[in-house]
Amino acid sequence: MTYKLPSEAEEWVAEYERKLNESDQYSHAGEGWGVGFNGDFLFEIQPDGSYDGEPVYMYLELQDGACLDAYVTEGPESEDYGFAFRGGYEQWKRLTAGEINPVEGMMDGTFDLDGDMQKVMQFSQAAIVMTETASEIDTEFEY
């Protein structure tokens, strides 16, 4: 099934949760993530030159190699997250197409990260597997 972004973000993030939880690679790479610290992520797709709509906020509750919950949320003020990953719509398209490495994207400023960069670097393989998993979702970007 094809999921449209941003109009079907709720369905897309539910599929993402399902795929993360089915991934043995993510289970292994994410082992220990969120244990003893808030590992929940807020993903923010921001308007840019190719998309002039409202920002899209997706919340993922991540702990110890599992995605416990995932949904679209109103914004950063409505969630207690440990990390936020923000970037323009066009950059998210490139990320989910596998054209951008998530860790390199944080390091070179393509994406903004709020949270402990050292923790993210410690679990960099989990970030890569998460991106690979997102690229497995049949996604139609509407803009």
KEROVO-811627 format. One record per atom (N, C-alpha, C): residue number from 1; residue in one letter; x, y, z. Coordinates in pm, 1 decimal. Each point is the difference from the previous one (the first is absolute). Layout:
# residues N
@k=NUM; r=a; u=X; v=Y; w=Z
...
This chain:
# residues 143
@k=1; r=m; u=83.7; v=-117.7; w=0.0
@k=1; r=m; u=-83.7; v=117.7; w=0.0
@k=1; r=m; u=88.4; v=124.3; w=0.0
@k=2; r=t; u=-42.0; v=100.8; w=-73.5
@k=2; r=t; u=72.3; v=127.2; w=-7.2
@k=2; r=t; u=-60.5; v=98.5; w=99.0
@k=3; r=y; u=88.4; v=69.2; w=72.6
@k=3; r=y; u=-41.9; v=100.8; w=96.2
@k=3; r=y; u=46.0; v=136.2; w=-49.6
@k=4; r=k; u=-91.4; v=97.2; w=3.0
@k=4; r=k; u=30.9; v=135.1; w=-46.5
@k=4; r=k; u=45.3; v=86.8; w=117.4
@k=5; r=l; u=107.2; v=73.7; w=-24.2
@k=5; r=l; u=45.2; v=96.8; w=98.7
@k=5; r=l; u=-7.5; v=139.3; w=-61.0
@k=6; r=p; u=-59.5; v=93.3; w=71.2
@k=6; r=p; u=-34.0; v=-5.4; w=141.1
@k=6; r=p; u=-143.3; v=-41.2; w=33.0
@k=7; r=s; u=-89.5; v=-14.0; w=-98.3
@k=7; r=s; u=-142.3; v=-18.1; w=31.7
@k=7; r=s; u=-30.7; v=-129.4; w=75.3
@k=8; r=e; u=79.1; v=-104.0; w=-17.1
@k=8; r=e; u=-22.3; v=-126.5; w=69.1
@k=8; r=e; u=111.0; v=-28.6; w=100.6
@k=9; r=a; u=45.1; v=104.5; w=65.9
@k=9; r=a; u=110.2; v=-14.3; w=96.1
@k=9; r=a; u=-35.4; v=-96.6; w=112.8
@k=10; r=e; u=-123.8; v=3.3; w=46.4
@k=10; r=e; u=-41.1; v=-90.5; w=108.5
@k=10; r=e; u=12.5; v=-145.7; w=-44.0
@k=11; r=e; u=-43.8; v=-30.5; w=-118.7
@k=11; r=e; u=10.0; v=-136.4; w=-52.5
@k=11; r=e; u=146.2; v=-37.0; w=-25.3
@k=12; r=w; u=77.3; v=97.5; w=-52.1
@k=12; r=w; u=141.2; v=-23.6; w=-28.9
@k=12; r=w; u=75.1; v=-35.1; w=128.1
@k=13; r=v; u=-18.8; v=78.0; w=105.7
@k=13; r=v; u=74.7; v=-23.8; w=123.0
@k=13; r=v; u=-45.7; v=-129.8; w=68.6
@k=14; r=a; u=-125.2; v=-39.1; w=-17.8
@k=14; r=a; u=-45.8; v=-128.6; w=53.3
@k=14; r=a; u=69.8; v=-115.3; w=-73.3
@k=15; r=e; u=16.5; v=13.1; w=-130.1
@k=15; r=e; u=72.6; v=-100.2; w=-78.0
@k=15; r=e; u=147.1; v=-3.8; w=40.8
@k=16; r=y; u=55.9; v=116.1; w=26.8
@k=16; r=y; u=138.3; v=9.1; w=44.5
@k=16; r=y; u=17.4; v=-73.9; w=133.4
@k=17; r=e; u=-91.7; v=21.2; w=92.6
@k=17; r=e; u=4.6; v=-70.4; w=128.2
@k=17; r=e; u=-2.7; v=-151.5; w=-22.3
@k=18; r=r; u=-90.5; v=-44.2; w=-85.6
@k=18; r=r; u=-12.6; v=-143.3; w=-28.0
@k=18; r=r; u=130.4; v=-56.2; w=-56.1
@k=19; r=k; u=57.0; v=70.6; w=-97.1
@k=19; r=k; u=123.2; v=-48.4; w=-64.0
@k=19; r=k; u=119.1; v=0.8; w=96.6
@k=20; r=l; u=9.4; v=103.5; w=83.4
@k=20; r=l; u=108.3; v=2.5; w=99.0
@k=20; r=l; u=-10.4; v=-119.4; w=93.7
@k=21; r=n; u=-120.6; v=-31.3; w=43.3
@k=21; r=n; u=-18.6; v=-110.1; w=94.4
@k=21; r=n; u=18.2; v=-136.8; w=-64.0
@k=22; r=e; u=-9.1; v=-8.1; w=-130.8
@k=22; r=e; u=25.3; v=-126.1; w=-70.7
@k=22; r=e; u=146.7; v=-18.1; w=-35.7
@k=23; r=s; u=79.2; v=106.1; w=15.6
@k=23; r=s; u=139.4; v=-1.8; w=-42.7
@k=23; r=s; u=92.2; v=-57.3; w=107.3
@k=24; r=d; u=59.7; v=-114.9; w=-30.0
@k=24; r=d; u=100.0; v=-56.6; w=89.8
@k=24; r=d; u=122.7; v=90.6; w=8.5
@k=25; r=q; u=31.7; v=65.1; w=-112.5
@k=25; r=q; u=114.6; v=92.4; w=-1.5
@k=25; r=q; u=-22.8; v=115.7; w=96.8
@k=26; r=y; u=-121.3; v=57.7; w=-1.6
@k=26; r=y; u=-26.4; v=110.9; w=90.4
@k=26; r=y; u=-2.6; v=-47.9; w=145.5
@k=27; r=s; u=-57.8; v=-115.5; w=23.6
@k=27; r=s; u=-4.5; v=-55.1; w=135.0
@k=27; r=s; u=141.0; v=-12.6; w=57.1
@k=28; r=h; u=91.0; v=-46.4; w=-82.5
@k=28; r=h; u=139.2; v=-17.1; w=44.2
@k=28; r=h; u=71.3; v=134.7; w=12.0
@k=29; r=a; u=-8.2; v=84.4; w=-102.4
@k=29; r=a; u=72.4; v=128.0; w=-0.6
@k=29; r=a; u=-52.0; v=95.7; w=106.8
@k=30; r=g; u=-129.0; v=-8.1; w=31.0
@k=30; r=g; u=-60.1; v=89.9; w=98.1
@k=30; r=g; u=1.1; v=-53.8; w=142.3
@k=31; r=e; u=61.3; v=-115.9; w=19.4
@k=31; r=e; u=4.7; v=-58.2; w=134.0
@k=31; r=e; u=69.7; v=96.3; w=96.0
@k=32; r=g; u=-67.9; v=36.7; w=107.8
@k=32; r=g; u=53.4; v=93.1; w=98.6
@k=32; r=g; u=-44.2; v=143.8; w=-20.8
@k=33; r=w; u=-49.6; v=32.2; w=-120.7
@k=33; r=w; u=-46.4; v=136.3; w=-26.6
@k=33; r=w; u=-120.9; v=30.4; w=89.9
@k=34; r=g; u=2.9; v=115.4; w=64.8
@k=34; r=g; u=-111.1; v=42.5; w=83.2
@k=34; r=g; u=-4.4; v=-65.7; w=136.7
@k=35; r=v; u=97.5; v=-82.1; w=31.0
@k=35; r=v; u=6.2; v=-63.9; w=130.9
@k=35; r=v; u=78.6; v=92.6; w=92.8
@k=36; r=g; u=-67.2; v=55.7; w=99.2
@k=36; r=g; u=62.8; v=93.8; w=92.1
@k=36; r=g; u=0.4; v=143.7; w=-48.1
@k=37; r=f; u=-55.6; v=24.2; w=-116.4
@k=37; r=f; u=-13.7; v=135.9; w=-53.0
@k=37; r=f; u=-119.0; v=2.9; w=-95.5
@k=38; r=n; u=-49.9; v=119.8; w=-27.2
@k=38; r=n; u=-114.3; v=15.5; w=-89.9
@k=38; r=n; u=48.8; v=-13.6; w=-144.1
@k=39; r=g; u=-33.7; v=-109.7; w=-63.8
@k=39; r=g; u=41.8; v=-25.9; w=-137.1
@k=39; r=g; u=-107.1; v=30.5; w=-102.8
@k=40; r=d; u=-108.7; v=63.6; w=43.1
@k=40; r=d; u=-109.1; v=30.4; w=-92.3
@k=40; r=d; u=41.5; v=109.5; w=-98.4
@k=41; r=f; u=-44.7; v=-15.0; w=-123.6
@k=41; r=f; u=35.6; v=92.3; w=-107.6
@k=41; r=f; u=-120.9; v=75.3; w=-51.5
@k=42; r=l; u=21.0; v=125.6; w=-27.8
@k=42; r=l; u=-95.0; v=82.4; w=-73.4
@k=42; r=l; u=62.9; v=26.8; w=-135.7
@k=43; r=f; u=-65.0; v=-44.1; w=-106.1
@k=43; r=f; u=44.6; v=30.4; w=-135.4
@k=43; r=f; u=-82.6; v=117.4; w=-50.6
@k=44; r=e; u=67.3; v=100.4; w=-52.7
@k=44; r=e; u=-68.9; v=117.9; w=-51.2
@k=44; r=e; u=35.9; v=20.7; w=-146.7
@k=45; r=i; u=-101.7; v=-9.6; w=-84.5
@k=45; r=i; u=16.0; v=29.4; w=-142.5
@k=45; r=i; u=-42.1; v=145.0; w=-19.4
@k=46; r=q; u=95.5; v=83.7; w=-36.0
@k=46; r=q; u=-24.8; v=143.2; w=-9.1
@k=46; r=q; u=-30.1; v=43.6; w=-143.1
@k=47; r=p; u=-84.0; v=104.0; w=-13.7
@k=47; r=p; u=-21.6; v=57.3; w=-132.6
@k=47; r=p; u=132.9; v=50.3; w=-57.6
@k=48; r=d; u=10.0; v=-6.3; w=-131.7
@k=48; r=d; u=118.7; v=51.9; w=-68.1
@k=48; r=d; u=-41.1; v=45.9; w=-139.3
@k=49; r=g; u=92.6; v=12.2; w=-90.0
@k=49; r=g; u=-29.6; v=47.6; w=-134.5
@k=49; r=g; u=-91.5; v=-90.5; w=-80.3
@k=50; r=s; u=-7.2; v=-128.1; w=34.9
@k=50; r=s; u=-84.9; v=-93.0; w=-74.1
@k=50; r=s; u=-132.5; v=-28.6; w=69.8
@k=51; r=y; u=-12.8; v=41.0; w=125.3
@k=51; r=y; u=-120.0; v=-26.8; w=78.2
@k=51; r=y; u=-26.7; v=120.3; w=89.0
@k=52; r=d; u=-117.3; v=60.6; w=-18.5
@k=52; r=d; u=-30.7; v=120.5; w=77.5
@k=52; r=d; u=-115.6; v=-21.4; w=97.8
@k=53; r=g; u=-28.4; v=-124.6; w=33.2
@k=53; r=g; u=-107.0; v=-31.3; w=94.9
@k=53; r=g; u=46.3; v=13.3; w=143.9
@k=54; r=e; u=-79.1; v=-54.7; w=88.9
@k=54; r=e; u=31.3; v=1.9; w=142.9
@k=54; r=e; u=108.4; v=-103.5; w=31.7
@k=55; r=p; u=79.6; v=24.8; w=104.0
@k=55; r=p; u=95.9; v=-102.9; w=41.3
@k=55; r=p; u=-74.5; v=-128.3; w=39.2
@k=56; r=v; u=66.3; v=-112.6; w=-20.2
@k=56; r=v; u=-53.9; v=-130.0; w=38.8
@k=56; r=v; u=87.1; v=-51.3; w=114.3
@k=57; r=y; u=-64.4; v=-39.2; w=109.8
@k=57; r=y; u=70.6; v=-49.6; w=118.0
@k=57; r=y; u=-38.8; v=-144.9; w=24.4
@k=58; r=m; u=99.9; v=-86.4; w=3.7
@k=58; r=m; u=-22.9; v=-140.9; w=29.9
@k=58; r=m; u=78.9; v=-36.7; w=125.3
@k=59; r=y; u=-66.5; v=-67.6; w=90.5
@k=59; r=y; u=58.8; v=-36.2; w=128.5
@k=59; r=y; u=21.6; v=-150.2; w=4.3
@k=60; r=l; u=120.6; v=-41.0; w=39.8
@k=60; r=l; u=32.0; v=-141.9; w=13.7
@k=60; r=l; u=49.2; v=-26.5; w=141.8
@k=61; r=e; u=-66.7; v=-91.0; w=67.0
@k=61; r=e; u=43.5; v=-43.5; w=132.0
@k=61; r=e; u=90.9; v=-121.2; w=-21.1
@k=62; r=l; u=128.8; v=20.7; w=22.2
@k=62; r=l; u=100.3; v=-101.8; w=-29.1
@k=62; r=l; u=69.8; v=-43.5; w=128.2
@k=63; r=q; u=8.6; v=-131.4; w=18.0
@k=63; r=q; u=70.8; v=-50.6; w=117.0
@k=63; r=q; u=51.9; v=-140.6; w=-25.9
@k=64; r=d; u=129.4; v=-16.0; w=22.1
@k=64; r=d; u=64.6; v=-131.1; w=0.9
@k=64; r=d; u=-27.8; v=-81.8; w=-127.0
@k=65; r=g; u=11.6; v=65.8; w=-115.2
@k=65; r=g; u=-15.5; v=-70.1; w=-127.1
@k=65; r=g; u=-142.8; v=-22.8; w=-44.2
@k=66; r=a; u=-93.9; v=72.0; w=61.5
@k=66; r=a; u=-141.8; v=-13.0; w=-37.1
@k=66; r=a; u=-62.1; v=138.0; w=-13.2
@k=67; r=c; u=-99.8; v=8.1; w=-86.7
@k=67; r=c; u=-80.7; v=121.1; w=-13.0
@k=67; r=c; u=-131.1; v=-29.6; w=73.1
@k=68; r=l; u=-15.4; v=60.7; w=117.4
@k=68; r=l; u=-115.8; v=-28.1; w=84.2
@k=68; r=l; u=-126.0; v=72.1; w=-46.6
@k=69; r=d; u=18.5; v=112.7; w=-70.1
@k=69; r=d; u=-113.1; v=75.6; w=-52.6
@k=69; r=d; u=52.1; v=97.3; w=-104.9
@k=70; r=a; u=-83.8; v=35.4; w=-94.9
@k=70; r=a; u=36.1; v=96.7; w=-103.6
@k=70; r=a; u=-127.4; v=65.1; w=-51.1
@k=71; r=y; u=1.8; v=132.8; w=-8.7
@k=71; r=y; u=-119.3; v=71.5; w=-43.6
@k=71; r=y; u=34.9; v=142.2; w=-40.9
@k=72; r=v; u=-92.8; v=62.8; w=-70.0
@k=72; r=v; u=12.1; v=141.1; w=-34.9
@k=72; r=v; u=-46.0; v=79.8; w=120.2
@k=73; r=t; u=71.2; v=106.5; w=30.2
@k=73; r=t; u=-31.8; v=82.9; w=114.2
@k=73; r=t; u=-9.8; v=146.4; w=-42.3
@k=74; r=e; u=-55.5; v=80.3; w=88.4
@k=74; r=e; u=-21.0; v=142.9; w=-28.7
@k=74; r=e; u=130.0; v=78.3; w=-9.4
@k=75; r=g; u=99.7; v=-40.3; w=75.2
@k=75; r=g; u=125.5; v=72.7; w=-3.3
@k=75; r=g; u=86.0; v=-28.3; w=120.0
@k=76; r=p; u=114.6; v=65.0; w=6.7
@k=76; r=p; u=96.3; v=-30.3; w=105.1
@k=76; r=p; u=-48.8; v=28.4; w=141.6
@k=77; r=e; u=-85.9; v=98.8; w=14.6
@k=77; r=e; u=-46.9; v=35.7; w=133.9
@k=77; r=e; u=-96.5; v=-102.5; w=57.5
@k=78; r=s; u=-53.1; v=-88.2; w=-81.8
@k=78; r=s; u=-98.8; v=-96.8; w=48.2
@k=78; r=s; u=60.8; v=-136.0; w=35.9
@k=79; r=e; u=132.8; v=-13.1; w=-11.2
@k=79; r=e; u=63.4; v=-129.3; w=26.7
@k=79; r=e; u=121.8; v=16.4; w=89.9
@k=80; r=d; u=30.0; v=-105.5; w=74.9
@k=80; r=d; u=120.2; v=-5.4; w=82.6
@k=80; r=d; u=100.7; v=-89.4; w=-72.4
@k=81; r=y; u=77.2; v=58.7; w=-87.0
@k=81; r=y; u=95.8; v=-75.8; w=-79.9
@k=81; r=y; u=141.9; v=25.3; w=49.5
@k=82; r=g; u=87.5; v=-92.2; w=-28.0
@k=82; r=g; u=140.7; v=15.5; w=35.2
@k=82; r=g; u=83.0; v=54.4; w=-115.0
@k=83; r=f; u=-51.2; v=-21.0; w=-122.8
@k=83; r=f; u=73.3; v=38.9; w=-119.6
@k=83; r=f; u=-98.4; v=53.1; w=-103.7
@k=84; r=a; u=45.1; v=96.4; w=-77.9
@k=84; r=a; u=-79.2; v=49.5; w=-112.4
@k=84; r=a; u=91.6; v=4.1; w=-122.2
@k=85; r=f; u=-53.3; v=-45.2; w=-111.4
@k=85; r=f; u=72.7; v=-5.8; w=-127.2
@k=85; r=f; u=-81.5; v=81.6; w=-98.4
@k=86; r=r; u=55.3; v=113.6; w=-45.5
@k=86; r=r; u=-75.7; v=95.0; w=-80.7
@k=86; r=r; u=70.6; v=28.5; w=-132.8
@k=87; r=g; u=-83.0; v=10.9; w=-104.1
@k=87; r=g; u=55.5; v=36.0; w=-130.3
@k=87; r=g; u=-110.1; v=34.8; w=-97.4
@k=88; r=g; u=39.5; v=59.0; w=-110.4
@k=88; r=g; u=-93.4; v=39.4; w=-104.6
@k=88; r=g; u=-58.8; v=-119.7; w=-73.1
@k=89; r=y; u=-114.6; v=23.3; w=-59.6
@k=89; r=y; u=-74.3; v=-104.4; w=-71.6
@k=89; r=y; u=87.4; v=-68.1; w=-105.4
@k=90; r=e; u=71.7; v=78.3; w=-78.8
@k=90; r=e; u=84.4; v=-55.7; w=-106.5
@k=90; r=e; u=110.1; v=-89.2; w=58.4
@k=91; r=q; u=54.2; v=39.5; w=113.9
@k=91; r=q; u=105.0; v=-79.8; w=63.7
@k=91; r=q; u=-55.8; v=-132.4; w=53.9
@k=92; r=w; u=-123.5; v=3.9; w=51.7
@k=92; r=w; u=-63.7; v=-124.5; w=45.0
@k=92; r=w; u=-22.5; v=-93.5; w=-118.0
@k=93; r=k; u=-37.6; v=54.0; w=-113.8
@k=93; r=k; u=-15.6; v=-83.5; w=-119.9
@k=93; r=k; u=131.4; v=-69.6; w=-32.8
@k=94; r=r; u=107.4; v=76.0; w=2.6
@k=94; r=r; u=132.3; v=-55.2; w=-31.1
@k=94; r=r; u=44.0; v=-101.5; w=105.0
@k=95; r=l; u=-31.5; v=27.3; w=127.5
@k=95; r=l; u=35.9; v=-92.5; w=108.0
@k=95; r=l; u=-70.0; v=-134.3; w=-18.3
@k=96; r=t; u=-131.0; v=3.1; w=-22.9
@k=96; r=t; u=-74.9; v=-125.7; w=-13.5
@k=96; r=t; u=30.4; v=-71.3; w=-131.4
@k=97; r=a; u=58.0; v=70.6; w=-95.6
@k=97; r=a; u=42.5; v=-63.9; w=-124.8
@k=97; r=a; u=139.6; v=-61.8; w=12.9
@k=98; r=g; u=62.1; v=18.5; w=116.2
@k=98; r=g; u=132.5; v=-55.4; w=21.7
@k=98; r=g; u=112.4; v=85.9; w=-55.4
@k=99; r=e; u=-30.7; v=122.9; w=-38.8
@k=99; r=e; u=101.2; v=89.1; w=-57.2
@k=99; r=e; u=80.4; v=74.6; w=106.2
@k=100; r=i; u=-51.1; v=3.8; w=123.1
@k=100; r=i; u=67.9; v=68.4; w=109.7
@k=100; r=i; u=15.8; v=-97.6; w=115.5
@k=101; r=n; u=120.1; v=-8.9; w=52.3
@k=101; r=n; u=25.8; v=-77.2; w=120.4
@k=101; r=n; u=-46.5; v=84.6; w=118.2
@k=102; r=p; u=-80.1; v=-54.9; w=92.3
@k=102; r=p; u=-54.6; v=82.5; w=108.2
@k=102; r=p; u=106.2; v=60.1; w=91.4
@k=103; r=v; u=104.8; v=-75.1; w=27.7
@k=103; r=v; u=104.7; v=51.0; w=88.3
@k=103; r=v; u=77.1; v=112.0; w=-70.3
@k=104; r=e; u=35.0; v=-21.4; w=-126.0
@k=104; r=e; u=68.6; v=104.8; w=-76.0
@k=104; r=e; u=-89.6; v=122.6; w=-14.6
@k=105; r=g; u=-130.4; v=-22.7; w=-18.8
@k=105; r=g; u=-94.6; v=111.0; w=-11.7
@k=105; r=g; u=-7.1; v=84.6; w=125.9
@k=106; r=m; u=18.5; v=-62.1; w=115.5
@k=106; r=m; u=3.6; v=75.7; w=126.5
@k=106; r=m; u=132.2; v=74.6; w=12.5
@k=107; r=m; u=106.9; v=-64.9; w=-40.4
@k=107; r=m; u=133.0; v=58.8; w=15.7
@k=107; r=m; u=20.9; v=119.1; w=-94.3
@k=108; r=d; u=-55.0; v=-8.1; w=-121.3
@k=108; r=d; u=25.2; v=108.7; w=-96.4
@k=108; r=d; u=-107.7; v=108.3; w=1.4
@k=109; r=g; u=-98.9; v=-12.3; w=88.3
@k=109; r=g; u=-101.6; v=103.9; w=12.5
@k=109; r=g; u=-118.8; v=-15.5; w=-92.6
@k=110; r=t; u=-6.4; v=-107.5; w=-77.2
@k=110; r=t; u=-117.1; v=-24.6; w=-84.4
@k=110; r=t; u=-123.3; v=-14.9; w=87.2
@k=111; r=f; u=17.5; v=-66.2; w=114.5
@k=111; r=f; u=-105.2; v=-17.0; w=99.6
@k=111; r=f; u=47.6; v=58.4; w=131.9
@k=112; r=d; u=-95.1; v=48.2; w=78.6
@k=112; r=d; u=30.6; v=48.2; w=133.6
@k=112; r=d; u=-36.2; v=-108.7; w=99.6
@k=113; r=l; u=84.2; v=-17.6; w=99.7
@k=113; r=l; u=-27.0; v=-95.5; w=106.0
@k=113; r=l; u=-4.6; v=74.3; w=132.1
@k=114; r=d; u=-108.0; v=-19.4; w=73.1
@k=114; r=d; u=-6.9; v=42.3; w=139.6
@k=114; r=d; u=13.4; v=-126.8; w=82.4
@k=115; r=g; u=93.2; v=-0.9; w=91.7
@k=115; r=g; u=22.7; v=-117.1; w=83.3
@k=115; r=g; u=148.1; v=-29.0; w=8.5
@k=116; r=d; u=33.8; v=-102.8; w=69.3
@k=116; r=d; u=138.0; v=-38.2; w=27.9
@k=116; r=d; u=63.3; v=-64.5; w=-124.2
@k=117; r=m; u=81.7; v=77.8; w=-70.4
@k=117; r=m; u=65.1; v=-49.4; w=-122.5
@k=117; r=m; u=89.5; v=-120.2; w=31.6
@k=118; r=q; u=60.1; v=-1.1; w=115.8
@k=118; r=q; u=87.2; v=-111.5; w=37.6
@k=118; r=q; u=-79.2; v=-131.0; w=6.4
@k=119; r=k; u=-122.7; v=5.6; w=53.2
@k=119; r=k; u=-85.5; v=-119.6; w=4.4
@k=119; r=k; u=-33.4; v=-46.7; w=-141.8
@k=120; r=v; u=-33.3; v=95.8; w=-85.6
@k=120; r=v; u=-33.8; v=-35.4; w=-137.8
@k=120; r=v; u=120.1; v=-65.2; w=-68.6
@k=121; r=m; u=118.1; v=53.8; w=22.8
@k=121; r=m; u=119.4; v=-57.8; w=-61.8
@k=121; r=m; u=26.3; v=-141.3; w=54.4
@k=122; r=q; u=-26.6; v=-20.4; w=128.0
@k=122; r=q; u=17.2; v=-131.6; w=60.8
@k=122; r=q; u=-91.2; v=-103.1; w=-66.9
@k=123; r=f; u=-118.8; v=45.1; w=-43.2
@k=123; r=f; u=-98.7; v=-88.3; w=-62.9
@k=123; r=f; u=-17.2; v=34.4; w=-148.1
@k=124; r=s; u=107.7; v=41.8; w=-65.1
@k=124; r=s; u=-9.7; v=44.1; w=-139.2
@k=124; r=s; u=-51.0; v=-110.4; w=-92.9
@k=125; r=q; u=32.5; v=-124.7; w=28.7
@k=125; r=q; u=-48.7; v=-109.3; w=-84.6
@k=125; r=q; u=-152.5; v=-10.0; w=7.9
@k=126; r=a; u=-57.1; v=27.5; w=116.8
@k=126; r=a; u=-146.2; v=-0.7; w=12.6
@k=126; r=a; u=-61.5; v=109.5; w=-86.7
@k=127; r=a; u=63.5; v=117.2; w=-3.1
@k=127; r=a; u=-50.2; v=109.7; w=-84.3
@k=127; r=a; u=3.7; v=-38.6; w=-147.3
@k=128; r=i; u=105.0; v=-68.2; w=-40.4
@k=128; r=i; u=11.6; v=-43.8; w=-139.6
@k=128; r=i; u=-107.1; v=-103.9; w=-32.4
@k=129; r=v; u=-19.9; v=-95.3; w=89.3
@k=129; r=v; u=-102.8; v=-103.2; w=-21.6
@k=129; r=v; u=-138.7; v=64.5; w=-3.3
@k=130; r=m; u=-23.3; v=99.7; w=85.7
@k=130; r=m; u=-129.2; v=69.9; w=-1.8
@k=130; r=m; u=-24.6; v=65.4; w=-135.9
@k=131; r=t; u=103.8; v=61.0; w=-56.2
@k=131; r=t; u=-13.3; v=63.9; w=-131.0
@k=131; r=t; u=-23.2; v=-103.7; w=-108.9
@k=132; r=e; u=72.7; v=-107.8; w=5.1
@k=132; r=e; u=-20.1; v=-107.7; w=-98.1
@k=132; r=e; u=-141.7; v=-55.3; w=9.3
@k=133; r=t; u=-50.9; v=-11.6; w=120.6
@k=133; r=t; u=-135.7; v=-50.2; w=20.2
@k=133; r=t; u=-101.4; v=98.2; w=-57.2
@k=134; r=a; u=20.7; v=129.3; w=21.6
@k=134; r=a; u=-90.2; v=101.2; w=-57.1
@k=134; r=a; u=0.4; v=-6.8; w=-152.0
@k=135; r=s; u=114.9; v=-29.6; w=-58.4
@k=135; r=s; u=7.9; v=-6.1; w=-146.7
@k=135; r=s; u=-74.2; v=-120.9; w=-56.7
@k=136; r=e; u=-30.4; v=-98.6; w=84.8
@k=136; r=e; u=-75.9; v=-117.7; w=-44.2
@k=136; r=e; u=-149.5; v=29.3; w=-12.9
@k=137; r=i; u=-45.8; v=110.7; w=57.4
@k=137; r=i; u=-141.5; v=35.1; w=-8.0
@k=137; r=i; u=-27.2; v=61.5; w=-136.1
@k=138; r=d; u=-98.1; v=-53.1; w=-69.7
@k=138; r=d; u=-37.0; v=54.7; w=-130.5
@k=138; r=d; u=-64.2; v=136.4; w=23.1
@k=139; r=t; u=77.4; v=105.4; w=-27.0
@k=139; r=t; u=-41.4; v=136.7; w=32.6
@k=139; r=t; u=-12.7; v=84.0; w=-125.2
@k=140; r=e; u=-110.5; v=70.9; w=-8.8
@k=140; r=e; u=-18.5; v=98.0; w=-107.5
@k=140; r=e; u=2.8; v=138.7; w=64.4
@k=141; r=f; u=103.2; v=74.8; w=-31.9
@k=141; r=f; u=7.8; v=137.4; w=49.5
@k=141; r=f; u=-85.6; v=86.7; w=-91.1
@k=142; r=e; u=-88.6; v=76.2; w=60.7
@k=142; r=e; u=-100.3; v=72.2; w=-76.7
@k=142; r=e; u=49.8; v=130.5; w=-59.1
@k=143; r=y; u=116.1; v=45.7; w=39.5
@k=143; r=y; u=50.9; v=126.9; w=-51.1
@k=143; r=y; u=135.8; v=-16.5; w=-57.7
